[in-house]
Amino acid sequence: MLRILCLALFAVPLIAATTQWNDRYAEVNGVKLHYVEEGRGPLILFLHGFPEFWYEWKDLLPELGKDHHAVALDMRGYNLSDKPEKVEAYAVPTIIEDVRALAGKLGAKKFVLVGHDWGGVIAWAFAAAHPEMLDKLIIVNAPHPTVFRRELASNPNQQKASAYFNLFTSDAAEATLSQNNFAALTGLLKSWGTDDDRKAYIENWSRGISGGLNYYRASRLRSPVGGAPADPSPTLSNAMIISTPTLVIWGEKDTALLTGNLDGLEKYVKTLQVVRIPDGTHWVIHEKPALVIETMRKFLN
């Protein structure tokens, strides 16, 4: 069943989240992963995107931790988690196995999976590979891989919006993004980041950004803009049918992932609810955390 909702443009101010985090580590799938956890109950696992880390979910963890075991990890290659050197160590099936093994370590037979950006891509792929492990799936501004392949191949606007792929997969990516104390990446925070946020993100990036960039390289993500070849990996090309009840939250002002990625999504997701946030951007989790929490709560309940 498809229900498309547009939410009001206001949100109740969010109560300040605790700054005393419960840091943990787990050895899974040949790597050591760092994660932060809050609360007890059924597992809800949060996957961040690029160029973020577990901290992306700092406003959501205390709230969802009231009745869940809320866990946000640093995915492999990021922040305090291990950073394998080889590009092939970041292939989607390998990251899926990280998630599966971590959920097992945390004692969860079934759980709720939440993902944004690259974390959302992994969440889509995990749901296709291991539907028996998921109670529900929540995606924030992350395209279903099959739909995105269509958009990247045929939508000139999405091709232009994805032109940054061609930098991120190049040998120049690290040097370019690190210039002037990560000025290009820090610019992504300008509409919502505080001084503390900027400090936390620069500390994260200073530990290395190659791991995050290797997600793009391992999946051979390129935009056809300028005649560049586009050859996404088979994992991102196959038709993925999702049987898990799914909520998609989408900030419609996302300039990197356009709303065309919602068109026809119901063909690949059996039980789908789409919530559009008209004035939200790709960073809607940071811009409107109370609204995102409220939307998730309604879906989970």
PAFIZA-783267 format. One record per residue (C-alpha): residue number from 1; x negated, y negated, z. Coordinates in Angstrom, 1 decimal, decimal comma, always signed. Each point is the difference from the previous one (the first is absolute). Layout:
// PAFIZA-783267
<NUM <X Y Z>>;
...
END
This chain:
// PAFIZA-783267
<1 <+0,0 +0,0 +0,0>>;
<2 <-1,4 -3,4 -1,0>>;
<3 <+0,8 -3,0 +2,2>>;
<4 <-1,5 -3,3 -1,0>>;
<5 <+0,1 -2,6 +2,7>>;
<6 <-1,2 -3,6 +0,2>>;
<7 <-0,8 -1,2 +3,5>>;
<8 <+0,5 -3,4 +1,4>>;
<9 <-3,0 -2,4 -0,2>>;
<10 <-0,5 -0,3 +3,7>>;
<11 <-1,3 +2,2 +2,7>>;
<12 <-0,1 -0,2 +3,8>>;
<13 <-3,5 -1,0 +1,2>>;
<14 <-2,0 +3,0 +0,9>>;
<15 <-1,1 +0,5 +3,5>>;
<16 <-3,8 -0,2 +0,2>>;
<17 <-1,6 +3,4 -0,3>>;
<18 <-2,4 +1,4 +2,6>>;
<19 <-3,7 -0,4 -0,8>>;
<20 <-1,0 +3,0 +2,1>>;
<21 <-0,2 +2,7 -2,6>>;
<22 <-0,3 +3,7 +0,6>>;
<23 <-2,9 +1,0 -2,4>>;
<24 <-0,5 +3,7 -0,9>>;
<25 <-2,0 +2,1 -2,4>>;
<26 <+0,8 +3,3 -1,7>>;
<27 <-2,2 +2,3 -2,1>>;
<28 <+2,0 +1,2 -3,0>>;
<29 <-0,7 +1,1 -3,5>>;
<30 <-3,7 -0,5 +0,4>>;
<31 <+0,2 -3,6 +1,2>>;
<32 <+0,5 -1,9 +3,3>>;
<33 <+3,0 -2,3 -0,1>>;
<34 <+0,7 -2,8 +2,4>>;
<35 <+3,5 -0,8 +1,0>>;
<36 <+2,0 -2,1 +2,5>>;
<37 <+3,0 +1,5 +1,8>>;
<38 <+2,9 -1,3 +2,0>>;
<39 <+2,9 +1,7 +1,8>>;
<40 <+1,3 +3,6 +0,2>>;
<41 <+2,6 +1,9 -1,9>>;
<42 <+0,3 +1,2 -3,6>>;
<43 <-3,0 -1,1 -2,2>>;
<44 <+0,3 -3,0 -2,3>>;
<45 <-3,2 -0,4 -2,0>>;
<46 <-1,1 -3,2 -1,7>>;
<47 <-2,2 -0,2 -3,1>>;
<48 <-1,6 -3,4 -0,9>>;
<49 <-1,0 -1,3 -3,4>>;
<50 <-2,9 -1,9 -1,5>>;
<51 <-1,7 -2,1 +1,3>>;
<52 <+1,5 +0,6 +3,4>>;
<53 <-0,5 +2,5 +2,9>>;
<54 <+2,1 +1,4 +2,9>>;
<55 <+0,4 -3,6 +1,2>>;
<56 <+2,6 -0,6 -2,7>>;
<57 <+2,5 +1,7 +2,3>>;
<58 <-0,9 -1,8 +3,2>>;
<59 <+3,5 -1,7 +0,3>>;
<60 <+1,8 +3,2 -0,7>>;
<61 <-1,8 +2,4 +2,3>>;
<62 <+1,3 -1,3 +3,3>>;
<63 <+3,6 -0,1 -1,2>>;
<64 <+0,1 +3,4 -1,7>>;
<65 <-2,0 +1,4 +2,9>>;
<66 <+3,0 -0,5 +2,3>>;
<67 <+1,5 +3,2 -1,2>>;
<68 <-2,6 +1,6 -2,3>>;
<69 <-3,6 +1,0 +0,0>>;
<70 <-1,1 -2,8 -2,2>>;
<71 <-3,4 +0,5 -1,7>>;
<72 <-1,8 -2,3 -2,4>>;
<73 <-3,2 +1,4 -1,4>>;
<74 <-3,0 -1,4 -1,8>>;
<75 <+0,1 +2,0 -3,2>>;
<76 <-3,2 +1,6 -1,1>>;
<77 <-2,4 -2,6 -1,3>>;
<78 <+1,3 -2,8 +2,2>>;
<79 <-1,0 -1,7 +3,2>>;
<80 <-1,0 +2,5 +2,7>>;
<81 <+0,8 +3,2 -2,0>>;
<82 <-2,6 +1,9 -1,9>>;
<83 <-1,0 -1,3 -3,4>>;
<84 <-1,1 +2,7 -2,4>>;
<85 <-2,3 -1,3 -2,7>>;
<86 <+1,3 +2,0 -3,0>>;
<87 <+2,9 -1,4 -1,9>>;
<88 <+1,6 +3,4 -0,4>>;
<89 <+0,4 +0,1 +3,8>>;
<90 <+2,9 -2,5 -0,5>>;
<91 <+2,2 +1,9 -2,4>>;
<92 <+3,6 +0,0 +1,0>>;
<93 <+0,3 +3,7 +0,8>>;
<94 <-2,9 -0,4 +2,5>>;
<95 <+1,7 -2,9 +1,7>>;
<96 <+3,2 +2,0 +0,1>>;
<97 <-1,8 +2,7 +1,9>>;
<98 <-1,4 -2,6 +2,4>>;
<99 <+3,6 -0,9 +0,9>>;
<100 <+1,2 +3,6 +0,2>>;
<101 <-2,9 +1,0 +2,3>>;
<102 <+0,3 -3,1 +2,2>>;
<103 <+3,8 +0,7 +0,5>>;
<104 <-0,9 +3,5 +1,0>>;
<105 <-2,6 -1,2 +2,5>>;
<106 <+2,6 -2,3 +1,5>>;
<107 <+2,3 +3,0 +0,5>>;
<108 <+2,7 -1,1 -2,5>>;
<109 <+1,8 +2,6 -2,0>>;
<110 <+2,2 -2,7 -1,6>>;
<111 <-0,4 -3,7 +0,2>>;
<112 <+0,8 -3,4 -1,6>>;
<113 <-2,5 -1,4 -2,4>>;
<114 <-0,4 -3,7 -0,7>>;
<115 <-2,2 -1,5 -2,7>>;
<116 <-0,9 -3,3 -1,6>>;
<117 <-1,9 -0,7 -3,2>>;
<118 <-2,6 +2,9 -0,4>>;
<119 <+1,4 +1,5 +3,2>>;
<120 <+3,4 +0,1 -1,7>>;
<121 <-1,5 +1,7 -3,1>>;
<122 <-1,4 +2,7 +2,3>>;
<123 <+3,3 +0,2 +1,8>>;
<124 <+1,9 +0,5 -3,3>>;
<125 <-2,5 +2,8 -1,0>>;
<126 <+0,2 +1,6 +3,5>>;
<127 <+3,8 +0,1 -0,1>>;
<128 <-0,2 +1,8 -3,4>>;
<129 <-2,6 +2,4 +1,2>>;
<130 <+1,3 +0,7 +3,5>>;
<131 <+3,7 -0,8 +0,3>>;
<132 <+0,4 +2,7 +2,7>>;
<133 <-2,1 -2,2 +2,3>>;
<134 <+2,0 -3,2 -0,2>>;
<135 <+3,2 -1,1 +1,7>>;
<136 <+0,0 -3,4 -1,8>>;
<137 <-2,2 -2,1 -2,3>>;
<138 <-0,3 -3,8 +0,2>>;
<139 <-1,8 -1,9 -2,8>>;
<140 <-0,9 -3,7 +0,0>>;
<141 <-1,0 -1,5 -3,3>>;
<142 <-1,6 +3,1 -1,4>>;
<143 <+1,1 +1,3 -3,4>>;
<144 <+1,1 +3,6 -0,6>>;
<145 <-3,0 +1,3 -2,1>>;
<146 <+2,2 +1,2 -2,9>>;
<147 <+1,8 -3,3 -0,3>>;
<148 <-3,2 -1,9 +0,3>>;
<149 <-1,6 +2,0 -2,8>>;
<150 <+2,9 -1,1 -2,2>>;
<151 <-0,3 -3,7 +1,0>>;
<152 <-3,7 +0,0 -0,5>>;
<153 <+0,3 +1,5 -3,4>>;
<154 <+2,9 -2,1 -1,3>>;
<155 <+0,6 -3,1 +2,0>>;
<156 <-2,3 -2,9 -1,0>>;
<157 <+0,8 -1,9 +3,2>>;
<158 <-1,1 +2,9 +2,2>>;
<159 <-3,1 +0,5 -2,2>>;
<160 <-1,0 -3,6 +0,7>>;
<161 <+0,9 +0,3 +3,7>>;
<162 <-2,3 +3,1 +0,2>>;
<163 <-2,9 -1,5 -1,8>>;
<164 <-1,9 +0,0 +3,3>>;
<165 <-0,3 +3,8 -0,4>>;
<166 <-2,7 -0,6 -2,6>>;
<167 <-2,1 -1,9 +2,5>>;
<168 <+0,7 +2,4 +2,9>>;
<169 <-1,2 +3,0 -2,0>>;
<170 <-3,1 -1,8 -1,3>>;
<171 <-3,5 +0,1 +1,5>>;
<172 <+0,3 -3,7 +0,7>>;
<173 <+2,9 +0,3 +2,4>>;
<174 <-1,8 +0,1 +3,3>>;
<175 <-2,3 -2,9 -0,8>>;
<176 <+2,9 -2,1 -1,4>>;
<177 <+2,4 +0,6 +2,9>>;
<178 <-2,7 -0,5 +2,6>>;
<179 <-1,1 -3,4 -1,2>>;
<180 <+0,2 -3,0 +2,4>>;
<181 <+0,9 +2,2 +3,0>>;
<182 <+2,8 +1,9 -1,8>>;
<183 <+1,6 -3,3 -1,1>>;
<184 <+2,1 +1,7 -2,7>>;
<185 <+1,4 +2,6 +2,4>>;
<186 <+0,5 -2,6 +2,8>>;
<187 <+2,1 -2,0 -2,4>>;
<188 <+2,6 +2,8 +0,0>>;
<189 <+0,6 -0,9 +3,7>>;
<190 <+0,6 -3,7 -0,5>>;
<191 <+3,8 +0,1 +0,2>>;
<192 <+0,2 +2,0 +3,2>>;
<193 <-3,4 +0,7 +1,6>>;
<194 <-1,1 -1,6 +3,3>>;
<195 <-3,6 -0,7 +0,9>>;
<196 <+0,1 +3,3 +2,0>>;
<197 <+1,3 +1,8 -3,0>>;
<198 <-2,7 -1,4 -2,3>>;
<199 <-2,7 +1,0 +2,5>>;
<200 <+1,4 +3,5 +0,3>>;
<201 <+0,1 +0,5 -3,8>>;
<202 <-3,5 -1,4 -0,6>>;
<203 <-1,3 +2,4 +2,6>>;
<204 <+1,8 +2,8 -1,8>>;
<205 <-1,3 -0,9 -3,4>>;
<206 <-3,5 -0,5 +1,4>>;
<207 <-0,1 +3,7 +0,8>>;
<208 <+0,3 +0,7 -3,8>>;
<209 <+2,6 -0,4 -2,7>>;
<210 <-1,3 +2,7 -2,4>>;
<211 <+2,3 +2,6 +1,5>>;
<212 <+3,1 -1,9 -0,7>>;
<213 <-1,1 -0,8 -3,5>>;
<214 <-0,7 +3,6 -0,6>>;
<215 <+3,7 +0,8 +0,2>>;
<216 <+0,4 -2,0 -3,2>>;
<217 <-3,1 +1,6 -1,6>>;
<218 <+0,9 +3,6 +0,9>>;
<219 <+3,5 -0,5 -1,6>>;
<220 <-1,6 -1,8 -3,0>>;
<221 <+2,4 -2,9 +0,3>>;
<222 <-0,4 -2,6 -2,7>>;
<223 <+2,3 -2,4 -1,7>>;
<224 <+0,3 -0,1 -3,8>>;
<225 <-0,5 -3,8 +0,1>>;
<226 <-2,7 -0,9 -2,4>>;
<227 <+0,0 +3,4 -1,7>>;
<228 <-1,4 +1,8 +3,0>>;
<229 <+0,8 +3,7 +0,1>>;
<230 <+2,7 +1,1 +2,5>>;
<231 <-0,4 +3,6 +1,1>>;
<232 <+1,4 +0,6 +3,4>>;
<233 <-0,7 +3,3 +1,6>>;
<234 <+2,4 +2,9 -0,4>>;
<235 <+1,0 -0,4 +3,7>>;
<236 <+1,4 -3,5 -0,8>>;
<237 <+1,5 +1,1 -3,3>>;
<238 <+2,1 +3,0 +0,8>>;
<239 <+3,8 -0,4 +0,5>>;
<240 <+0,4 +0,1 +3,8>>;
<241 <+3,5 +0,9 +1,3>>;
<242 <+0,5 -1,1 +3,6>>;
<243 <+2,6 +2,0 +2,0>>;
<244 <-0,7 -1,8 +3,3>>;
<245 <+2,5 -2,8 +1,0>>;
<246 <-1,9 -3,1 -1,0>>;
<247 <+0,1 -3,7 +0,8>>;
<248 <-1,7 -2,4 -2,3>>;
<249 <-0,6 -3,6 +1,3>>;
<250 <-1,1 -2,4 -2,7>>;
<251 <-1,1 -3,6 +0,2>>;
<252 <+1,2 -1,3 -3,4>>;
<253 <-2,7 -2,7 -0,2>>;
<254 <-2,7 +2,6 -0,2>>;
<255 <-2,3 -1,3 -2,8>>;
<256 <-2,0 +3,3 -0,2>>;
<257 <+2,7 +2,5 -0,1>>;
<258 <+3,1 -1,3 -1,8>>;
<259 <+3,6 +0,9 +0,5>>;
<260 <+0,1 +2,0 -3,2>>;
<261 <-1,4 +2,8 +2,2>>;
<262 <+3,4 +0,3 +1,6>>;
<263 <+1,8 +0,6 -3,4>>;
<264 <+1,0 +3,6 -0,4>>;
<265 <-1,5 +1,0 +3,4>>;
<266 <+3,2 +1,9 +0,9>>;
<267 <-0,9 +2,6 -2,8>>;
<268 <-2,9 +1,2 +2,1>>;
<269 <+1,3 -0,4 +3,6>>;
<270 <+3,0 +2,0 +0,9>>;
<271 <+1,1 -2,0 +3,1>>;
<272 <-1,1 -3,6 -0,4>>;
<273 <+0,7 -3,3 +1,7>>;
<274 <-1,6 -3,1 -1,4>>;
<275 <-0,2 -3,2 +2,0>>;
<276 <-1,1 -3,1 -1,9>>;
<277 <-1,4 -2,9 +1,9>>;
<278 <+0,3 -2,9 -2,5>>;
<279 <-2,5 -2,4 +1,6>>;
<280 <-2,5 +2,7 +1,1>>;
<281 <-3,3 +0,6 -1,7>>;
<282 <-2,3 +3,0 -0,1>>;
<283 <-0,9 -0,9 +3,6>>;
<284 <+3,6 +0,1 +1,2>>;
<285 <-1,1 +2,2 +3,0>>;
<286 <-2,0 -3,0 +1,3>>;
<287 <+2,4 -2,7 -1,1>>;
<288 <+3,2 +1,5 +1,4>>;
<289 <-0,9 +2,7 +2,5>>;
<290 <+3,3 -0,3 +2,0>>;
<291 <+2,0 +0,4 -3,2>>;
<292 <-2,1 +3,0 -1,1>>;
<293 <+0,5 +1,6 +3,5>>;
<294 <+3,7 -0,6 -0,1>>;
<295 <+0,3 +1,5 -3,4>>;
<296 <-2,0 +3,1 +1,0>>;
<297 <+2,0 +0,4 +3,2>>;
<298 <+3,3 +0,0 -1,9>>;
<299 <-1,4 +2,7 -2,3>>;
<300 <-1,5 +2,1 +2,7>>;
<301 <+3,2 -0,1 +2,1>>;
END
